[in-house]
Amino acid sequence: MKPWSLSLSKPRLETIGGDPVLTVGWRRQSSEGDLHHLYAYRFTDPFDVTSTAPIYSRLFGHLILDEIPDLALPEVLELLANAWIFHQPGPPQIEAPKVRSIRGKVTKRYERPAYSLVEEE
C-alpha cells in the first residue's frame, strides 16, 4: 500500500454572494500525471456543527475515493452505483385524471333501423 501522499491545502472559508463557502484543494501524483482537486461547499451556517458534520464526511469520502488503487476502482464504483440506486427516491405519485361528467338533455327518441347481416334472396 502506498503512503498517504496528499498535499491538502489549508481549508479556507470564503464568502461568495453573501454565503459562506468552504474550499479545500488537493493534488496527487498518478501514472497519468498530477491530479488536482478542488472541493467547495456553500453553507447556510458554517459554525453550526450539526450542519457541517455531513460535509466533512463527504469530503473524507472524496479523499478516500481519490486514493483507491486503480484495480479496486471498478468494484468500488459498482458498490457506489448500487447504493445510489437503492437510495433514490421513488417515482412521484401520479394522480388519476379526474373524470368530468357532463349532464345531457334528452330531446327526442331515436330508433335505429333494423338491418340483416344475411342477404335475402
Backbone as CSV, one residue per row, in Angstrom:
resi,resn,N_x,N_y,N_z,CA_x,CA_y,CA_z,C_x,C_y,C_z
1,MET,0.853,-1.177,0.000,0.000,0.000,0.000,0.894,1.234,0.000
2,LYS,0.559,2.194,-0.825,1.401,3.387,-0.894,1.099,4.326,0.269
3,PRO,2.083,5.094,0.676,1.854,6.007,1.808,0.913,7.134,1.420
4,TRP,0.270,7.683,2.420,-0.633,8.810,2.222,0.193,9.998,1.757
5,SER,-0.074,10.451,0.539,0.785,11.485,-0.025,-0.003,12.702,-0.512
6,LEU,-1.153,12.929,0.060,-1.946,14.076,-0.366,-1.308,15.368,0.116
7,SER,-1.378,16.364,-0.704,-0.944,17.692,-0.263,-2.191,18.552,-0.163
8,LEU,-2.860,18.443,0.971,-4.093,19.191,1.200,-3.778,20.661,1.420
9,SER,-4.582,21.499,0.792,-4.443,22.919,1.094,-5.146,23.200,2.418
10,LYS,-4.785,24.272,3.017,-5.453,24.665,4.252,-6.906,25.012,3.908
11,PRO,-7.888,24.463,4.634,-9.282,24.818,4.348,-9.490,26.324,4.476
12,ARG,-10.219,26.865,3.518,-10.482,28.301,3.525,-11.980,28.529,3.580
13,LEU,-12.370,29.486,4.371,-13.768,29.888,4.450,-13.879,31.231,3.748
14,GLU,-14.585,31.241,2.631,-14.752,32.448,1.825,-16.220,32.825,1.806
15,THR,-16.501,34.017,1.341,-17.883,34.453,1.176,-18.119,34.710,-0.305
16,ILE,-19.094,34.013,-0.868,-19.453,34.187,-2.272,-20.941,34.489,-2.333
17,GLY,-21.275,35.634,-2.872,-22.685,36.024,-2.965,-23.353,36.147,-1.615
18,GLY,-22.590,36.500,-0.596,-23.162,36.668,0.737,-23.245,35.385,1.536
19,ASP,-22.927,34.236,0.914,-22.982,32.955,1.623,-21.571,32.457,1.908
20,PRO,-21.346,31.853,3.082,-20.032,31.299,3.376,-19.777,30.027,2.567
21,VAL,-18.570,29.882,2.033,-18.187,28.725,1.231,-16.871,28.171,1.769
22,LEU,-16.842,26.878,2.051,-15.630,26.201,2.482,-14.953,25.620,1.250
23,THR,-13.660,25.890,1.055,-12.921,25.322,-0.070,-11.688,24.591,0.449
24,VAL,-11.450,23.421,-0.117,-10.270,22.619,0.181,-9.778,22.067,-1.147
25,GLY,-8.469,22.136,-1.358,-7.902,21.588,-2.581,-6.827,20.577,-2.260
26,TRP,-6.610,19.645,-3.180,-5.508,18.709,-3.015,-5.076,18.226,-4.387
27,ARG,-3.882,17.674,-4.412,-3.368,17.088,-5.645,-2.613,15.822,-5.291
28,ARG,-2.486,14.949,-6.284,-1.710,13.734,-6.064,-1.087,13.304,-7.385
29,GLN,0.005,12.584,-7.261,0.688,12.041,-8.424,-0.028,10.767,-8.860
30,SER,-0.115,10.569,-10.161,-0.646,9.317,-10.683,0.173,8.953,-11.911
31,SER,-0.078,7.774,-12.445,0.653,7.364,-13.642,0.288,8.237,-14.839
32,GLU,-0.874,8.881,-14.779,-1.314,9.756,-15.863,-0.818,11.189,-15.698
33,GLY,-0.284,11.531,-14.532,0.178,12.889,-14.258,-0.382,13.374,-12.931
34,ASP,-0.266,14.660,-12.700,-0.805,15.249,-11.470,-2.314,15.399,-11.577
35,LEU,-3.026,14.953,-10.559,-4.480,15.150,-10.487,-4.742,16.235,-9.457
36,HIS,-5.430,17.281,-9.851,-5.747,18.389,-8.956,-7.240,18.379,-8.668
37,HIS,-7.593,18.591,-7.411,-8.990,18.576,-6.988,-9.282,19.846,-6.197
38,LEU,-10.507,20.320,-6.330,-10.979,21.431,-5.509,-12.374,21.064,-5.029
39,TYR,-12.562,21.112,-3.732,-13.846,20.779,-3.120,-14.379,22.055,-2.492
40,ALA,-15.558,22.452,-2.879,-16.166,23.668,-2.326,-17.596,23.352,-1.923
41,TYR,-18.006,23.890,-0.769,-19.370,23.674,-0.297,-19.909,24.971,0.289
42,ARG,-21.109,25.327,-0.137,-21.770,26.536,0.357,-22.606,26.174,1.577
43,PHE,-22.308,26.821,2.698,-23.001,26.559,3.957,-24.110,27.586,4.175
44,THR,-25.125,27.169,4.906,-26.083,28.155,5.389,-25.546,28.761,6.678
45,ASP,-24.912,27.926,7.528,-24.283,28.410,8.756,-23.044,27.557,9.030
46,PRO,-21.845,28.036,8.681,-20.639,27.213,8.825,-20.258,26.928,10.262
47,PHE,-20.816,27.650,11.212,-20.444,27.441,12.606,-21.432,26.540,13.342
48,ASP,-22.432,26.035,12.626,-23.380,25.083,13.190,-22.806,23.678,12.977
49,VAL,-22.384,23.033,14.043,-21.689,21.747,13.960,-22.567,20.680,13.310
50,THR,-23.854,20.697,13.569,-24.726,19.660,13.006,-24.849,19.789,11.499
51,SER,-24.723,20.999,10.953,-24.823,21.146,9.502,-23.492,20.889,8.810
52,THR,-22.378,21.008,9.523,-21.072,20.816,8.891,-20.573,19.380,8.953
53,ALA,-21.011,18.593,9.922,-20.511,17.224,10.079,-20.704,16.366,8.829
54,PRO,-21.879,16.354,8.189,-22.023,15.545,6.979,-21.109,16.015,5.842
55,ILE,-20.801,17.298,5.812,-19.948,17.824,4.753,-18.525,17.286,4.906
56,TYR,-18.043,17.237,6.140,-16.706,16.701,6.363,-16.665,15.203,6.061
57,SER,-17.723,14.487,6.326,-17.784,13.062,5.974,-17.712,12.897,4.464
58,ARG,-18.436,13.731,3.732,-18.422,13.660,2.272,-17.036,14.013,1.726
59,LEU,-16.391,15.020,2.304,-15.040,15.398,1.888,-14.079,14.234,2.127
60,PHE,-14.198,13.598,3.275,-13.346,12.448,3.577,-13.587,11.324,2.568
61,GLY,-14.849,11.126,2.172,-15.170,10.128,1.154,-14.495,10.440,-0.181
62,HIS,-14.463,11.712,-0.566,-13.783,12.120,-1.801,-12.285,11.821,-1.709
63,LEU,-11.701,12.106,-0.552,-10.270,11.847,-0.370,-9.959,10.355,-0.473
64,ILE,-10.787,9.533,0.149,-10.567,8.080,0.104,-10.725,7.571,-1.327
65,LEU,-11.777,8.004,-2.011,-12.014,7.566,-3.386,-10.843,7.936,-4.290
66,ASP,-10.249,9.091,-4.046,-9.112,9.526,-4.847,-7.891,8.639,-4.625
67,GLU,-7.766,8.032,-3.451,-6.598,7.221,-3.121,-6.780,5.735,-3.408
68,ILE,-7.952,5.314,-3.842,-8.193,3.889,-4.102,-7.353,3.444,-5.291
69,PRO,-6.700,2.299,-5.198,-5.899,1.806,-6.327,-6.769,1.563,-7.562
70,ASP,-6.176,1.712,-8.725,-6.914,1.553,-9.985,-7.574,0.187,-10.107
71,LEU,-6.945,-0.864,-9.582,-7.524,-2.213,-9.673,-8.814,-2.337,-8.866
72,ALA,-8.929,-1.603,-7.779,-10.116,-1.684,-6.923,-11.232,-0.759,-7.386
73,LEU,-10.925,0.165,-8.273,-11.907,1.179,-8.657,-13.191,0.605,-9.270
74,PRO,-13.152,-0.377,-10.186,-14.420,-0.921,-10.716,-15.339,-1.485,-9.629
75,GLU,-14.760,-2.190,-8.653,-15.568,-2.755,-7.574,-16.188,-1.649,-6.716
76,VAL,-15.390,-0.632,-6.399,-15.889,0.474,-5.582,-16.981,1.230,-6.324
77,LEU,-16.788,1.469,-7.605,-17.810,2.178,-8.386,-19.102,1.373,-8.484
78,GLU,-18.983,0.053,-8.584,-20.191,-0.787,-8.607,-20.936,-0.687,-7.277
79,LEU,-20.191,-0.722,-6.171,-20.826,-0.591,-4.852,-21.480,0.783,-4.692
80,LEU,-20.800,1.826,-5.149,-21.392,3.166,-5.087,-22.649,3.262,-5.947
81,ALA,-22.607,2.665,-7.128,-23.779,2.693,-8.014,-24.957,1.966,-7.366
82,ASN,-24.695,0.819,-6.733,-25.771,0.084,-6.052,-26.365,0.901,-4.912
83,ALA,-25.507,1.570,-4.136,-26.006,2.407,-3.039,-26.800,3.577,-3.587
84,TRP,-26.333,4.156,-4.682,-27.032,5.295,-5.290,-28.415,4.868,-5.781
85,ILE,-28.495,3.716,-6.439,-29.780,3.209,-6.934,-30.716,2.898,-5.765
86,PHE,-30.189,2.255,-4.720,-31.007,1.876,-3.575,-31.611,3.094,-2.881
87,HIS,-30.876,4.186,-2.806,-31.323,5.349,-2.049,-32.014,6.414,-2.905
88,GLN,-32.315,6.102,-4.148,-33.048,7.043,-4.981,-34.483,7.149,-4.488
89,PRO,-35.044,8.355,-4.523,-36.457,8.466,-4.134,-37.337,7.752,-5.159
90,GLY,-38.461,7.262,-4.679,-39.384,6.578,-5.576,-39.979,7.556,-6.586
91,PRO,-40.591,7.020,-7.627,-41.195,7.918,-8.613,-42.353,8.686,-7.983
92,PRO,-42.579,9.892,-8.446,-43.682,10.669,-7.861,-45.027,9.991,-8.135
93,GLN,-45.905,10.121,-7.186,-47.235,9.554,-7.337,-48.023,10.377,-8.354
94,ILE,-48.544,9.704,-9.338,-49.324,10.382,-10.370,-50.797,10.191,-10.040
95,GLU,-51.475,11.296,-9.949,-52.902,11.218,-9.645,-53.666,10.820,-10.904
96,ALA,-54.683,9.986,-10.708,-55.529,9.614,-11.835,-56.294,10.852,-12.287
97,PRO,-56.464,10.975,-13.598,-57.197,12.147,-14.070,-58.630,12.128,-13.543
98,LYS,-59.103,13.271,-13.209,-60.472,13.366,-12.699,-61.434,13.266,-13.874
99,VAL,-62.415,12.379,-13.709,-63.416,12.191,-14.756,-64.465,13.274,-14.594
100,ARG,-64.652,13.990,-15.639,-65.649,15.059,-15.601,-66.889,14.585,-16.342
101,SER,-67.996,14.557,-15.646,-69.226,14.122,-16.302,-70.024,15.349,-16.747
102,ILE,-70.617,15.189,-17.890,-71.434,16.271,-18.440,-72.867,15.771,-18.506
103,ARG,-73.735,16.531,-17.955,-75.151,16.146,-17.977,-75.719,16.487,-19.342
104,GLY,-76.453,15.523,-19.889,-77.080,15.732,-21.195,-78.575,15.957,-21.046
105,LYS,-79.177,16.303,-22.155,-80.614,16.549,-22.146,-81.227,15.728,-23.280
106,VAL,-82.260,14.955,-22.974,-82.925,14.150,-23.984,-83.912,15.056,-24.728
107,THR,-83.759,15.082,-26.058,-84.645,15.948,-26.840,-85.714,15.148,-27.574
108,LYS,-85.335,14.041,-28.210,-86.330,13.187,-28.855,-85.803,11.769,-28.901
109,ARG,-86.697,10.844,-29.083,-86.343,9.433,-29.107,-85.961,9.049,-30.524
110,TYR,-84.930,8.247,-30.640,-84.448,7.813,-31.943,-84.366,6.311,-31.939
111,GLU,-84.935,5.665,-32.981,-84.849,4.214,-33.089,-84.038,3.880,-34.322
112,ARG,-83.098,3.029,-34.135,-82.219,2.623,-35.214,-82.954,1.658,-36.120
113,PRO,-82.769,1.803,-37.454,-83.421,0.846,-38.361,-82.784,-0.539,-38.221
114,ALA,-83.547,-1.591,-38.458,-83.051,-2.963,-38.339,-82.405,-3.364,-39.650
115,TYR,-81.249,-3.937,-39.577,-80.525,-4.428,-40.758,-80.253,-5.899,-40.556
116,SER,-80.269,-6.642,-41.651,-79.982,-8.080,-41.583,-78.559,-8.292,-42.086
117,LEU,-77.816,-9.137,-41.405,-76.453,-9.444,-41.828,-76.437,-10.530,-42.894
118,VAL,-77.551,-11.230,-43.077,-77.650,-12.291,-44.084,-78.448,-11.724,-45.255
119,GLU,-77.887,-11.932,-46.476,-78.594,-11.416,-47.662,-79.827,-12.243,-47.937
120,GLU,-80.871,-11.575,-48.236,-82.122,-12.271,-48.558,-82.254,-12.365,-50.054
121,GLU,-82.805,-13.500,-50.563,-82.965,-13.673,-51.993,-84.333,-13.306,-52.469
